[in-house]
Amino acid sequence: MQLGTRWTVGDDAPATLPEVVLLAVKTVEQDLRDLGTDTTAWRWTLTWLERRPVLELDDGTTITYDPAEDAATIVLPGQSVDDPFDDED
């Protein structure tokens, strides 16, 4: 894992992120504005895991990127996602 950077909600995310990840960041931030959430002290943290960006917001929201699908997944705090490697068979 490699630390990337941090930035405040509402500021520009690093332009090196895939477009779909940038759109996911904008979506999360718009949803927070629509809810009237005070995010003035909130920051995003970008780390690189196996050369893939992983973003985490101070409230626990995470955005992960799947380069094979060119897709971003948003996971909200308290929400779980199925682990494709967790096969119970």
Order of alpha helices (4+ residues) and beta strands (2+ residues): beta-alpha-beta-beta-beta-beta
